[in-house]
Amino acid sequence: MTDKLTGAAGRAYVADAIRQALRSGDLVPGQRLVELDLAEAYGTTRGAVREALQDLAAEDIVEIVPRRGARIRAVSVEEAVQITECRSALEQLCARKAAGRASEEQRAELRRIGADMRQAVADGAWDAYSALNQRLHELVIEAGGQEVARRQLERLNGPMVRFQFRLALRPGRPAQSLPQHLAIIDAVTGADPEAAARAVAAHLDDVVEQLRVSAERTPAPRV
């Protein structure tokens, strides 16, 4: 590329590209991030890369070590469990509010997501299921209209990108989580705040359990 992305556009592009690379496994916890290499790979200036890394460090996705540069921050399973517990409290609040506040358009989209999730499980379309999972949680948070909770969840979810993606693609996991997601959808679209909160709590309690099972099966990452 001769025209490199600069400024806010370059900064946002690099940050999004690194998040996606972390989801896909192209970047792994502990991996060094070299400004020049990233600038060449993403067609941006080093300044845009530096600013993006600072943004990701603020989200706890990247850590910047003095005189050693930046690297993908490793999140322990215990930290992932604690993040999920905090996320549960906030998402229960959002689901409770969404059940009372969601618009008809949002309720209709939730129903479509539920139908598409069923089809994705039937087809074995795990990437599609993972994307629908992400959109479901985003939509419940949007419908709740709790801006402070939304900002806090955005920050909490940053370091969890890789955990969430790997868990969603684990064999058998989509079929296991589908009834949990459908329960959230039914409660929100049925305007039942307490049922919505209970459904979110049950789902994220199961995520915590799956994280702990994963810890027993997988050796701790080297950093």
Rosetta silent file (secondary structure, phi, psi, omega in degrees, C-alpha in Angstrom):
SEQUENCE: MTDKLTGAAGRAYVADAIRQALRSGDLVPGQRLVELDLAEAYGTTRGAVREALQDLAAEDIVEIVPRRGARIRAVSVEEAVQITECRSALEQLCARKAAGRASEEQRAELRRIGADMRQAVADGAWDAYSALNQRLHELVIEAGGQEVARRQLERLNGPMVRFQFRLALRPGRPAQSLPQHLAIIDAVTGADPEAAARAVAAHLDDVVEQLRVSAERTPAPRV
SCORE:     score description
SCORE:     0.000 S_00000001
   1 L     0.000  136.559  176.332    0.000    0.000    0.000 S_00000001
   2 L   -94.184  -34.249  178.405    1.258    3.471   -0.787 S_00000001
   3 L   -96.524  109.606 -177.043   -1.438    5.341    1.118 S_00000001
   4 L   -91.954  143.757  175.830   -1.195    4.360    4.752 S_00000001
   5 E   -68.448  134.906 -179.195   -4.013    4.730    7.229 S_00000001
   6 L  -131.866  175.754  173.165   -3.274    7.435    9.756 S_00000001
   7 H    59.921 -148.804 -175.571   -4.917    9.227   12.644 S_00000001
   8 H   -62.529  -36.730 -179.164   -8.114    7.994   14.249 S_00000001
   9 H   -65.477  -44.943  178.478   -8.984    5.739   11.296 S_00000001
  10 H   -65.184  -41.170  179.422   -5.626    3.963   11.408 S_00000001
  11 H   -59.856  -48.235 -179.139   -5.746    3.686   15.181 S_00000001
  12 H   -66.724  -39.180 -178.807   -9.219    2.088   15.148 S_00000001
  13 H   -62.842  -46.181 -179.379   -8.320   -0.217   12.250 S_00000001
  14 H   -64.400  -44.294 -179.639   -5.236   -1.594   13.993 S_00000001
  15 H   -60.461  -44.704  179.290   -7.059   -2.092   17.305 S_00000001
  16 H   -65.483  -39.313 -179.302   -9.893   -3.983   15.585 S_00000001
  17 H   -64.849  -38.335  179.278   -7.427   -6.065   13.556 S_00000001
  18 H   -69.491  -40.221  176.990   -5.554   -7.113   16.705 S_00000001
  19 H   -59.972  -44.266 -179.411   -8.805   -8.054   18.463 S_00000001
  20 H   -66.112  -39.728  178.424   -9.792  -10.179   15.458 S_00000001
  21 H   -64.584  -32.357  177.144   -6.341  -11.803   15.290 S_00000001
  22 H   -70.104  -41.301  177.103   -6.675  -12.709   18.952 S_00000001
  23 H   -60.333  -43.622 -173.209  -10.100  -14.291   18.330 S_00000001
  24 H   -80.666  -13.268 -178.558   -8.811  -16.325   15.393 S_00000001
  25 L    92.959    1.220  176.743   -5.644  -17.467   17.129 S_00000001
  26 L   -68.354  -26.409  170.997   -3.283  -15.572   14.824 S_00000001
  27 L  -119.281  142.907 -176.910   -2.108  -13.768   17.962 S_00000001
  28 L  -129.350  157.751  178.314   -1.717  -15.593   21.269 S_00000001
  29 L   -54.304  134.943 -179.366   -1.198  -14.549   24.906 S_00000001
  30 L    90.765  -11.420 -177.154    2.380  -13.529   25.562 S_00000001
  31 L   -71.864  135.044  178.850    3.132  -12.794   21.893 S_00000001
  32 E   -72.041  147.017  178.784    5.253   -9.692   21.266 S_00000001
  33 E  -120.094  109.199 -176.433    3.769   -6.903   19.169 S_00000001
  34 L   -97.072  122.627 -174.721    6.374   -5.049   17.112 S_00000001
  35 H   -53.677  -47.985 -176.810    5.236   -1.630   15.897 S_00000001
  36 H   -63.039  -42.938  179.997    7.076   -1.785   12.560 S_00000001
  37 H   -63.197  -43.020 -179.506    5.781   -5.288   11.773 S_00000001
  38 H   -67.018  -40.082  179.550    2.203   -4.326   12.621 S_00000001
  39 H   -61.612  -41.369  179.514    2.403   -1.115   10.592 S_00000001
  40 H   -69.987  -39.798 -177.398    3.571   -3.071    7.534 S_00000001
  41 H   -67.844  -36.955 -173.915    1.000   -5.834    8.033 S_00000001
  42 H  -102.870   -0.842  176.638   -1.960   -3.490    8.447 S_00000001
  43 L    68.213   40.594 -179.790   -0.907   -0.704    6.080 S_00000001
  44 E  -127.897  176.397  174.662   -0.766    2.010    8.705 S_00000001
  45 L   -83.649  160.023  176.754    1.801    4.340   10.209 S_00000001
  46 H   -63.899  -31.374  178.156    3.790    3.403   13.301 S_00000001
  47 H   -62.692  -41.580  178.484    2.090    6.289   15.071 S_00000001
  48 H   -64.795  -39.476  177.757   -1.329    4.722   14.457 S_00000001
  49 H   -63.831  -45.406 -178.652   -0.025    1.381   15.731 S_00000001
  50 H   -59.745  -43.208  179.501    1.438    2.991   18.860 S_00000001
  51 H   -67.420  -38.523  178.242   -1.856    4.717   19.650 S_00000001
  52 H   -63.509  -41.345  179.178   -3.828    1.507   19.023 S_00000001
  53 H   -64.118  -36.185  176.862   -1.567   -0.403   21.399 S_00000001
  54 H   -65.891  -39.880  176.645   -2.140    2.232   24.053 S_00000001
  55 H   -62.212  -44.152 -178.759   -5.906    1.864   23.565 S_00000001
  56 H   -69.577  -30.132  175.132   -5.647   -1.919   23.878 S_00000001
  57 H   -66.914  -37.087  177.535   -3.486   -1.576   26.967 S_00000001
  58 H   -66.130  -25.116  178.034   -6.252    0.535   28.525 S_00000001
  59 L   -90.668    1.862 -178.805   -8.632   -2.361   27.768 S_00000001
  60 L    67.063   20.969  175.260   -6.211   -4.860   29.401 S_00000001
  61 L   -87.249  -35.656 -178.943   -5.782   -6.734   26.107 S_00000001
  62 E  -119.323  148.010  169.779   -2.170   -5.622   25.667 S_00000001
  63 E  -119.925  138.589 -179.815    0.528   -4.908   28.197 S_00000001
  64 E  -109.161  116.703 -175.819    3.330   -2.467   27.485 S_00000001
  65 E  -102.709  123.826 -179.943    6.561   -3.330   29.280 S_00000001
  66 L   -52.566  132.340  178.186    9.170   -0.555   29.614 S_00000001
  67 L    66.056    2.791  178.242   12.191   -1.150   27.354 S_00000001
  68 L  -123.558  -11.107  176.871   10.670   -4.421   26.114 S_00000001
  69 E    91.366 -159.619 -174.371    7.706   -3.222   24.074 S_00000001
  70 E  -108.156  153.459  175.273    4.152   -4.525   23.874 S_00000001
  71 E  -151.980  159.606  175.703    2.712   -8.024   24.040 S_00000001
  72 E   -67.321  127.023 -177.180   -0.682   -9.695   24.255 S_00000001
  73 L   -74.248  132.602  176.736   -1.572   -9.878   27.936 S_00000001
  74 L   -83.465  130.309  178.227   -2.069  -13.384   29.299 S_00000001
  75 L  -108.351  123.025  178.476   -5.272  -13.807   31.315 S_00000001
  76 L   -72.197  160.125  177.184   -5.297  -16.624   33.854 S_00000001
  77 H   -61.741  -39.341 -179.719   -8.342  -18.839   34.176 S_00000001
  78 H   -62.888  -39.806  176.319   -8.934  -17.512   37.691 S_00000001
  79 H   -65.536  -40.467  178.134   -8.964  -13.939   36.362 S_00000001
  80 H   -60.802  -38.722  177.263  -11.310  -15.036   33.568 S_00000001
  81 H   -63.270  -45.379 -179.427  -13.645  -16.519   36.198 S_00000001
  82 H   -64.908  -38.883  176.889  -13.629  -13.286   38.207 S_00000001
  83 H   -62.124  -43.488 -178.613  -14.283  -11.223   35.073 S_00000001
  84 H   -65.219  -36.773  177.256  -17.216  -13.486   34.177 S_00000001
  85 H   -64.131  -41.681  176.420  -18.659  -13.140   37.688 S_00000001
  86 H   -66.047  -42.252  178.593  -18.534   -9.340   37.372 S_00000001
  87 H   -59.561  -39.061 -179.410  -19.983   -9.565   33.881 S_00000001
  88 H   -59.747  -45.740 -178.939  -22.856  -11.677   35.237 S_00000001
  89 H   -60.398  -42.535 -178.371  -23.906   -9.022   37.730 S_00000001
  90 H   -73.065  -40.209 -179.508  -23.932   -6.323   35.058 S_00000001
  91 H   -70.526  -30.218  173.755  -25.618   -8.428   32.369 S_00000001
  92 H   -62.600  -42.660  177.035  -28.342   -9.463   34.810 S_00000001
  93 H   -59.441  -47.257 -178.479  -29.050   -5.762   35.353 S_00000001
  94 H   -63.719  -41.308 -179.098  -29.133   -5.148   31.592 S_00000001
  95 H   -66.560  -39.893  178.575  -31.401   -8.144   30.936 S_00000001
  96 H   -60.395  -44.121 -180.000  -33.800   -7.092   33.689 S_00000001
  97 H   -71.255  -38.338 -179.151  -34.047   -3.628   32.162 S_00000001
  98 H   -61.715  -36.575 -179.622  -34.216   -4.949   28.586 S_00000001
  99 H   -60.648  -30.908  179.536  -37.252   -7.060   29.458 S_00000001
 100 H   -94.710  -20.722 -170.483  -39.126   -3.892   30.340 S_00000001
 101 H  -113.368  -16.528 -173.489  -37.632   -1.464   27.830 S_00000001
 102 L   -56.950  139.444  176.301  -36.875   -3.342   24.603 S_00000001
 103 L   -76.214  167.134  177.056  -38.595   -1.981   21.526 S_00000001
 104 H   -62.429  -35.441  178.655  -40.686   -4.189   19.262 S_00000001
 105 H   -64.826  -41.701  179.291  -37.888   -4.049   16.697 S_00000001
 106 H   -67.603  -39.227  177.702  -35.370   -5.256   19.262 S_00000001
 107 H   -64.677  -38.370  178.727  -37.685   -8.053   20.431 S_00000001
 108 H   -65.434  -40.159  178.370  -38.164   -9.112   16.816 S_00000001
 109 H   -65.481  -39.021  177.323  -34.408   -9.177   16.263 S_00000001
 110 H   -60.354  -42.362  178.628  -33.961  -11.288   19.393 S_00000001
 111 H   -63.446  -40.236  178.207  -36.483  -13.800   18.059 S_00000001
 112 H   -63.278  -40.909  178.265  -34.645  -13.912   14.717 S_00000001
 113 H   -60.618  -42.978  178.689  -31.358  -14.504   16.532 S_00000001
 114 H   -59.691  -45.120  179.149  -32.952  -17.393   18.417 S_00000001
 115 H   -64.458  -40.869 -179.942  -34.203  -18.982   15.204 S_00000001
 116 H   -68.325  -34.308  177.439  -30.831  -18.483   13.516 S_00000001
 117 H   -65.264  -42.697  176.758  -29.021  -20.007   16.514 S_00000001
 118 H   -58.023  -45.299 -178.185  -31.197  -23.109   16.297 S_00000001
 119 H   -66.496  -39.576  179.822  -30.398  -23.407   12.596 S_00000001
 120 H   -62.726  -39.869  177.351  -26.674  -22.857   13.156 S_00000001
 121 H   -66.348  -43.312  179.767  -26.584  -25.683   15.710 S_00000001
 122 H   -61.733  -35.303 -177.328  -28.540  -27.962   13.374 S_00000001
 123 H   -88.170   -8.804 -174.470  -26.124  -27.153   10.529 S_00000001
 124 L    69.658   28.198 -177.852  -22.967  -27.345   12.622 S_00000001
 125 L   -90.864   80.834 -170.199  -22.207  -23.745   11.630 S_00000001
 126 H   -71.551  -35.208  177.026  -20.075  -22.895   14.638 S_00000001
 127 H   -63.843  -41.768  177.999  -18.624  -19.614   13.366 S_00000001
 128 H   -63.810  -40.812  179.699  -22.152  -18.377   12.635 S_00000001
 129 H   -62.834  -42.956  179.966  -23.292  -19.503   16.072 S_00000001
 130 H   -61.058  -42.657  178.710  -20.410  -17.657   17.730 S_00000001
 131 H   -65.148  -39.647  178.021  -21.299  -14.441   15.872 S_00000001
 132 H   -66.543  -38.465  176.530  -24.972  -14.798   16.839 S_00000001
 133 H   -57.326  -48.924 -179.943  -23.972  -15.393   20.450 S_00000001
 134 H   -61.537  -44.195 -178.884  -22.014  -12.154   20.459 S_00000001
 135 H   -65.598  -37.208  178.471  -24.872  -10.218   18.832 S_00000001
 136 H   -59.082  -49.944 -179.118  -27.400  -11.601   21.330 S_00000001
 137 H   -63.793  -40.635  178.527  -25.444  -10.327   24.310 S_00000001
 138 H   -61.072  -42.477 -175.711  -24.824   -6.980   22.601 S_00000001
 139 H   -68.620  -40.482  177.018  -28.514   -6.549   21.802 S_00000001
 140 H   -61.233  -41.412  178.792  -29.686   -7.320   25.341 S_00000001
 141 H   -65.351  -44.052  178.105  -27.202   -4.742   26.645 S_00000001
 142 H   -60.326  -46.258 -176.584  -28.356   -2.182   24.056 S_00000001
 143 H   -65.254  -28.735  179.110  -32.024   -2.809   24.837 S_00000001
 144 H   -68.008  -26.961  177.060  -31.397   -2.346   28.536 S_00000001
 145 L    68.591   18.708 -179.222  -30.307    1.241   27.952 S_00000001
 146 L   -97.234   93.195 -171.017  -27.899    1.153   30.903 S_00000001
 147 H   -65.628  -38.563  179.549  -24.992    3.143   29.506 S_00000001
 148 H   -63.824  -44.878  177.989  -22.727    2.822   32.554 S_00000001
 149 H   -61.940  -40.893 -179.888  -23.154   -0.953   32.559 S_00000001
 150 H   -59.889  -44.775 -179.629  -22.495   -1.067   28.802 S_00000001
 151 H   -64.284  -41.697 -179.786  -19.193    0.787   29.194 S_00000001
 152 H   -66.442  -39.279  178.315  -18.076   -1.429   32.052 S_00000001
 153 H   -66.036  -37.944  177.910  -18.975   -4.582   30.136 S_00000001
 154 H   -59.603  -42.004  179.224  -17.059   -3.372   27.103 S_00000001
 155 H   -69.350  -42.758 -179.244  -13.980   -2.997   29.281 S_00000001
 156 H   -64.414  -37.322 -174.789  -14.495   -6.347   31.026 S_00000001
 157 H   -74.998  -19.996 -178.626  -14.983   -8.223   27.757 S_00000001
 158 H   -52.801  -56.734 -178.445  -11.761   -6.968   26.180 S_00000001
 159 H   -69.005  -12.063 -174.460   -9.371   -9.408   27.888 S_00000001
 160 H   -93.689    0.757 -173.434  -11.919  -12.232   27.462 S_00000001
 161 H   -52.214  -49.789 -175.542  -12.023  -12.203   23.648 S_00000001
 162 H   -69.048  -42.641  178.310   -9.886  -15.323   23.216 S_00000001
 163 H   -58.502  -46.774 -176.532  -11.543  -17.263   26.052 S_00000001
 164 H   -63.043  -42.611 -177.439  -15.030  -16.516   24.705 S_00000001
 165 H   -67.282  -45.306 -178.815  -14.180  -17.514   21.147 S_00000001
 166 H   -65.428  -39.362  179.418  -12.451  -20.757   22.126 S_00000001
 167 H   -65.646  -41.539 -178.170  -15.244  -21.718   24.503 S_00000001
 168 H   -62.930  -29.019 -176.731  -17.927  -21.032   21.883 S_00000001
 169 L   -96.783    1.982  179.098  -16.177  -23.362   19.409 S_00000001
 170 L   -64.440  137.170 -179.991  -15.545  -26.231   21.834 S_00000001
 171 L   -53.063  128.047  179.241  -17.165  -29.456   20.557 S_00000001
 172 L    86.969  -15.199 -175.818  -20.659  -29.772   21.967 S_00000001
 173 H   -66.355  -44.929  179.939  -20.675  -26.304   23.508 S_00000001
 174 H   -56.282  -44.201  179.568  -23.141  -24.652   21.062 S_00000001
 175 H   -64.611  -32.418  179.181  -25.757  -27.370   21.680 S_00000001
 176 H   -72.124  -40.970 -175.378  -25.187  -27.007   25.422 S_00000001
 177 H   -85.231  -17.074 -177.636  -25.487  -23.230   25.469 S_00000001
 178 H   -55.304  -50.219  179.952  -28.374  -22.969   22.981 S_00000001
 179 H   -61.001  -31.474  178.166  -31.162  -23.612   25.562 S_00000001
 180 H   -66.521  -43.901  178.860  -29.533  -21.055   27.864 S_00000001
 181 H   -67.004  -39.989  179.398  -29.549  -18.409   25.148 S_00000001
 182 H   -64.754  -33.996  177.210  -33.118  -19.237   24.158 S_00000001
 183 H   -64.959  -38.774  176.158  -34.187  -18.827   27.798 S_00000001
 184 H   -63.046  -47.482 -179.509  -32.692  -15.318   27.811 S_00000001
 185 H   -60.314  -46.676 -178.264  -34.498  -14.484   24.573 S_00000001
 186 H   -61.385  -40.233 -178.012  -37.833  -15.867   25.791 S_00000001
 187 H   -70.061  -42.218 -179.461  -37.641  -13.912   29.051 S_00000001
 188 H   -68.799  -47.645 -179.068  -36.684  -10.602   27.429 S_00000001
 189 H   -68.921  -23.654  177.509  -39.214  -10.870   24.596 S_00000001
 190 L   -87.700    4.954  176.812  -41.824  -12.030   27.130 S_00000001
 191 L    57.961   43.814  179.135  -41.231   -8.888   29.227 S_00000001
 192 L  -116.827   92.275 -174.259  -40.303  -10.886   32.345 S_00000001
 193 H   -58.591  -44.809 -177.060  -37.458   -9.001   34.092 S_00000001
 194 H   -68.535  -38.902  176.705  -36.789  -11.522   36.863 S_00000001
 195 H   -64.921  -36.571  178.742  -36.799  -14.479   34.481 S_00000001
 196 H   -63.838  -44.446  179.190  -34.393  -12.582   32.212 S_00000001
 197 H   -64.425  -42.054  179.082  -31.988  -11.975   35.089 S_00000001
 198 H   -63.541  -39.936 -179.139  -32.209  -15.623   36.200 S_00000001
 199 H   -64.954  -41.913  177.575  -31.552  -16.845   32.652 S_00000001
 200 H   -64.515  -43.858  179.887  -28.452  -14.663   32.317 S_00000001
 201 H   -60.348  -44.278 -179.639  -27.207  -15.790   35.736 S_00000001
 202 H   -63.076  -42.487 -179.793  -27.682  -19.470   34.841 S_00000001
 203 H   -62.909  -48.109 -175.494  -25.884  -19.026   31.513 S_00000001
 204 H   -77.167  -25.419  169.946  -22.879  -17.221   32.957 S_00000001
 205 H   -61.585  -39.062  178.574  -22.666  -19.579   35.944 S_00000001
 206 H   -68.326  -36.944  176.239  -22.270  -22.321   33.346 S_00000001
 207 H   -60.110  -43.789  177.673  -19.578  -20.297   31.551 S_00000001
 208 H   -58.523  -45.343  179.475  -17.678  -20.093   34.847 S_00000001
 209 H   -61.410  -41.356  179.967  -17.978  -23.853   35.267 S_00000001
 210 H   -66.880  -35.112  176.392  -16.727  -24.443   31.719 S_00000001
 211 H   -63.675  -41.573 -179.771  -13.746  -22.155   32.333 S_00000001
 212 H   -67.735  -38.621  175.744  -12.825  -24.168   35.415 S_00000001
 213 H   -61.931  -41.182  178.806  -13.162  -27.428   33.488 S_00000001
 214 H   -61.305  -38.498 -179.602  -10.905  -25.948   30.824 S_00000001
 215 H   -64.199  -33.984  179.972   -8.312  -25.089   33.469 S_00000001
 216 H   -72.071  -26.777 -175.671   -8.217  -28.711   34.594 S_00000001
 217 H   -93.044  -24.967 -170.040   -7.649  -29.918   31.033 S_00000001
 218 L  -116.176  130.295  176.541   -5.211  -27.279   29.756 S_00000001
 219 L   -66.193  151.517 -179.094   -1.743  -26.427   31.127 S_00000001
 220 L   -62.184  140.516 -179.674   -1.174  -22.809   32.078 S_00000001
 221 L   -69.468  146.986  173.888    0.188  -20.703   29.167 S_00000001
 222 L   -84.588  139.929  178.894    3.817  -19.606   29.187 S_00000001
 223 L  -129.780    0.000    0.000    4.408  -15.873   29.062 S_00000001
